């Protein structure tokens, strides 16, 4: 089906640190320091521009339903829907406790209320069917595979995201283009301005047999101020959940089974690889190539 001239808005968020904090290993090679995040995940949830308002309004209504007056009376961050908050709320009530922070989550004081909230959040993915891409960078493998000139995890993640969006749009969604939208990130913006992003993307694209048409993707994200962009900050929450669940997949080596991760709903929206028809390597990508994929 053609949608000539349509624009897909990809709301982007991350999980894990993108810096390479290293120390010297037993063999003299650099290794990640203890406590450093082993993975950096960057996820993009794509919706048509015409869906931006209805999805944002659905998120507003969901918060009013489950958080009550807190949804309008408390600061936005107190009712923010994050993958980590879903997990912590579920774990807390399962232990007979209530999640005290963020403050809005105190309304979810029974297992039934948490289950209902998680179910309604998951329903948004089922109902609106966004086109989802997620990239996990295994930083330990990256250090071993690129000993002389390591590609920065941030550059690798954005490059892979750009590649997969561009190839998918060109092969499967003729006539559409993409804009990435992200929360203001000083380090990310500086990375793009410095030219490091283009360098990383060129390095990862030069060896490809099929070159992506990057003209289909605006060259850098639209950085939004979440204090002013109320619709966009709501939609970015969907990308946060995907990034958090992707990180759990990588750390566990398989898709997480706990309902609060929303894996079933998330998996149903992951883009299929344009050549294989598989989620692996398409909507769910792992870098570098030597790194292991989780069981999906």
C-alpha positions as CSV (number, residue, x, y, z in Angstrom):
1,X,0.0,0.0,0.0
2,X,1.4,3.4,-1.0
3,X,1.2,6.5,1.2
4,X,2.9,9.0,-1.1
5,X,4.3,11.9,0.8
6,X,3.7,10.5,4.3
7,X,6.2,11.2,7.0
8,X,7.0,8.7,9.7
9,X,8.1,10.3,13.0
10,X,10.5,8.1,14.9
11,X,10.5,8.8,18.6
12,X,14.0,7.9,19.9
13,X,15.2,7.0,23.4
14,X,18.1,5.1,24.9
15,X,19.0,2.7,27.8
16,X,22.5,2.3,29.3
17,X,25.5,4.6,29.0
18,X,27.1,5.2,25.6
19,X,30.6,6.0,26.9
20,X,33.4,3.4,27.0
21,X,34.7,3.6,30.5
22,X,37.7,1.2,30.4
23,X,40.5,-0.2,32.3
24,X,43.4,-2.5,31.3
25,X,42.6,-6.2,31.2
26,X,45.0,-9.1,32.1
27,X,46.3,-9.3,28.5
28,X,46.9,-5.5,28.3
29,X,43.9,-4.8,26.1
30,X,41.2,-2.4,27.2
31,X,38.1,-3.8,29.0
32,X,35.0,-2.2,30.5
33,X,35.4,-1.1,34.1
34,X,33.3,-3.0,36.7
35,X,29.9,-1.4,37.0
36,X,29.9,0.1,33.5
37,X,26.8,-0.7,31.5
38,X,27.6,-3.6,29.2
39,X,25.1,-2.5,26.5
40,X,24.0,0.7,24.9
41,X,20.5,0.6,23.4
42,X,18.9,3.1,21.1
43,X,15.3,2.6,20.0
44,X,13.0,4.3,17.6
45,X,9.2,4.0,17.6
46,X,7.8,5.3,14.3
47,X,4.3,6.7,13.8
48,X,2.7,8.6,11.0
49,X,2.5,12.3,11.5
50,X,-1.3,12.0,11.4
51,X,-1.2,9.6,14.4
52,X,0.9,12.0,16.6
53,X,-2.1,13.7,18.3
54,X,-4.4,10.6,18.9
55,X,-1.5,8.6,20.4
56,X,-0.5,11.5,22.7
57,X,-4.1,12.0,23.7
58,X,-4.5,8.3,24.4
59,X,-1.5,8.5,26.7
60,X,-3.0,11.5,28.5
61,X,-6.2,9.6,29.1
62,X,-4.4,6.5,30.2
63,X,-2.6,8.5,32.9
64,X,-5.8,10.1,34.1
65,X,-7.5,6.7,34.3
66,X,-4.7,5.1,36.4
67,X,-3.1,8.0,38.3
68,X,-6.2,10.0,38.9
69,X,-5.7,13.7,39.8
70,X,-1.9,13.1,40.0
71,X,-1.8,13.1,36.2
72,X,-2.6,16.8,36.2
73,X,-1.7,18.0,39.6
74,X,1.8,16.5,40.0
75,X,4.9,17.4,37.8
76,X,5.0,15.4,34.6
77,X,8.0,13.3,35.7
78,X,5.9,11.9,38.6
79,X,3.6,10.1,36.2
80,X,6.2,9.4,33.5
81,X,5.7,6.0,31.9
82,X,9.1,4.4,31.7
83,X,10.2,0.8,31.2
84,X,12.0,0.9,34.5
85,X,9.0,2.3,36.3
86,X,6.7,-0.5,35.0
87,X,9.2,-3.1,36.2
88,X,9.7,-1.5,39.6
89,X,5.9,-1.0,40.2
90,X,5.3,-4.7,39.3
91,X,8.1,-5.9,41.5
92,X,7.0,-3.7,44.4
93,X,3.3,-4.8,44.6
94,X,4.4,-8.4,44.1
95,X,6.4,-8.0,47.3
96,X,3.4,-6.5,49.1
97,X,4.8,-2.9,48.9
98,X,3.9,0.2,46.9
99,X,6.3,2.1,44.6
100,X,6.7,5.5,46.4
101,X,8.7,7.2,43.6
102,X,7.8,8.5,41.1
103,X,4.9,9.8,43.3
104,X,2.1,9.1,40.8
105,X,2.8,5.4,41.0
106,X,1.5,5.3,44.6
107,X,-1.9,5.0,43.0
108,X,-1.0,1.5,41.7
109,X,-1.2,-0.1,45.1
110,X,-2.5,-3.6,44.2
111,X,-1.4,-6.3,41.8
112,X,-4.7,-5.8,39.9
113,X,-4.1,-2.1,39.4
114,X,-0.6,-2.6,38.2
115,X,-1.7,-5.4,35.8
116,X,-4.4,-3.2,34.4
117,X,-2.0,-0.3,33.9
118,X,0.6,-2.5,32.2
119,X,-2.1,-4.0,30.0
120,X,-3.4,-0.6,28.9
121,X,0.1,0.6,28.1
122,X,0.7,-2.5,26.0
123,X,-2.6,-2.0,24.2
124,X,-1.2,1.2,22.7
125,X,1.4,-0.8,20.8
126,X,-1.3,-3.3,19.7
127,X,-3.8,-0.6,18.7
128,X,-1.6,1.9,16.9
129,X,1.0,-0.5,15.5
130,X,4.1,1.7,15.4
131,X,7.0,0.7,13.2
132,X,9.7,-0.1,15.7
133,X,13.5,-0.4,15.5
134,X,15.9,-1.1,18.3
135,X,19.7,-1.4,18.3
136,X,21.8,-2.9,21.0
137,X,25.6,-2.2,21.1
138,X,27.6,-4.8,23.0
139,X,30.4,-2.6,24.3
140,X,32.6,-5.5,25.5
141,X,32.6,-7.1,22.1
142,X,33.0,-3.7,20.5
143,X,36.3,-3.2,22.4
144,X,37.6,-6.5,21.3
145,X,36.6,-6.3,17.7
146,X,37.9,-2.8,17.0
147,X,41.1,-2.6,19.0
148,X,42.7,0.2,17.0
149,X,39.9,2.6,16.3
150,X,36.7,1.8,18.2
151,X,33.5,3.1,16.7
152,X,31.8,5.1,19.5
153,X,28.7,3.2,20.7
154,X,26.5,6.3,20.1
155,X,27.7,6.5,16.5
156,X,27.2,2.8,15.9
157,X,23.7,2.8,17.4
158,X,22.6,5.9,15.4
159,X,24.2,4.6,12.2
160,X,22.5,1.2,12.5
161,X,19.2,2.9,13.3
162,X,19.5,5.2,10.2
163,X,20.5,2.2,8.0
164,X,17.6,0.1,9.0
165,X,15.0,2.8,8.8
166,X,16.3,3.9,5.3
167,X,16.4,0.4,3.9
168,X,13.0,-0.5,5.3
169,X,11.4,2.6,3.9
170,X,13.0,2.2,0.5
171,X,12.1,-1.5,0.2
172,X,8.7,-1.7,2.0
173,X,7.2,1.7,2.3
174,X,7.6,3.5,-1.0
175,X,6.9,7.2,-0.9
176,X,7.6,7.7,2.8
177,X,10.4,9.5,4.7
178,X,11.4,9.7,8.3
179,X,12.2,12.3,10.9
180,X,13.8,11.2,14.2
181,X,12.6,13.0,17.4
182,X,14.5,12.9,20.7
183,X,14.6,14.6,24.0
184,X,17.3,17.3,24.2
185,X,20.7,15.6,24.8
186,X,23.7,17.9,25.0
187,X,26.2,15.0,24.3
188,X,24.2,13.7,21.4
189,X,23.8,17.0,19.8
190,X,27.5,17.7,20.1
191,X,28.3,14.3,18.6
192,X,26.3,15.2,15.5
193,X,27.7,18.7,15.2
194,X,31.3,17.5,15.5
195,X,30.9,15.2,12.4
196,X,31.6,12.1,14.4
197,X,28.2,10.7,13.6
198,X,28.7,11.0,9.8
199,X,32.2,9.4,10.2
200,X,30.7,6.4,12.1
201,X,27.9,6.0,9.6
202,X,30.3,6.1,6.7
203,X,32.5,3.5,8.3
204,X,29.6,1.1,8.8
205,X,28.0,1.7,5.4
206,X,31.1,1.5,3.2
207,X,31.2,-2.3,3.4
208,X,27.5,-2.9,2.6
209,X,26.6,-4.5,-0.6
210,X,23.3,-2.6,-0.7
211,X,23.7,1.1,0.2
212,X,20.9,2.7,2.1
213,X,19.3,5.9,0.7
214,X,19.9,8.1,3.7
215,X,18.0,11.0,1.9
216,X,14.9,9.2,3.2
217,X,15.9,10.0,6.8
218,X,16.5,13.6,8.0
219,X,20.2,13.8,8.8
220,X,19.9,14.5,12.5
221,X,17.1,14.2,15.1
222,X,14.7,17.0,15.9
223,X,15.7,17.8,19.5
224,X,12.6,18.7,21.5
225,X,12.2,20.5,24.9
226,X,10.0,18.2,26.9
227,X,8.9,21.1,29.0
228,X,7.3,22.6,25.9
229,X,6.5,19.7,23.6
230,X,3.7,18.0,25.6
231,X,2.6,15.6,22.8
232,X,6.2,14.6,21.9
233,X,7.3,13.9,25.4
234,X,4.3,11.5,25.7
235,X,5.3,9.6,22.6
236,X,9.0,9.4,23.6
237,X,7.8,7.2,26.5
238,X,7.0,4.4,24.1
239,X,10.6,4.4,22.9
240,X,11.9,4.3,26.4
241,X,9.9,1.1,27.1
242,X,11.3,-0.5,24.0
243,X,14.9,0.5,24.9
244,X,14.5,-0.9,28.5
245,X,13.1,-4.2,27.3
246,X,15.8,-4.5,24.7
247,X,18.4,-4.1,27.4
248,X,16.7,-6.8,29.4
249,X,16.7,-9.1,26.4
250,X,20.5,-8.6,26.0
251,X,21.3,-9.1,29.7
252,X,19.1,-12.2,30.0
253,X,20.0,-13.7,26.7
254,X,16.4,-14.2,25.8
255,X,13.1,-12.3,25.7
256,X,11.9,-11.4,29.2
257,X,8.8,-13.2,30.3
258,X,7.5,-10.7,33.0
259,X,4.4,-8.9,31.7
260,X,5.8,-5.5,32.7
261,X,8.4,-5.6,30.0
262,X,5.7,-5.7,27.3
263,X,7.8,-7.9,25.1
264,X,4.8,-9.5,23.3
265,X,3.4,-6.2,22.4
266,X,6.8,-4.7,21.4
267,X,7.8,-7.7,19.3
268,X,4.6,-7.4,17.3
269,X,5.7,-3.9,16.1
270,X,9.3,-4.7,15.3
271,X,10.1,-4.1,11.6
272,X,10.9,-7.2,9.6
273,X,14.1,-7.4,7.7
274,X,13.5,-6.4,4.0
275,X,15.3,-9.5,2.7
276,X,14.7,-12.3,5.2
277,X,11.3,-11.3,6.7
278,X,12.8,-11.8,10.2
279,X,12.9,-9.5,13.2
280,X,16.5,-10.4,13.8
281,X,18.8,-8.0,11.9
282,X,15.8,-5.8,11.0
283,X,13.7,-4.3,13.8
284,X,16.0,-5.9,16.4
285,X,19.7,-5.3,15.6
286,X,22.9,-6.1,17.5
287,X,26.3,-4.5,16.9
288,X,29.0,-5.5,16.3
289,X,28.3,-8.6,14.2
290,X,30.4,-10.8,16.4
291,X,28.0,-10.1,19.3
292,X,25.4,-12.7,20.2
293,X,21.7,-12.1,19.6
294,X,19.3,-13.0,22.4
295,X,16.7,-15.7,21.9
296,X,13.8,-13.8,20.4
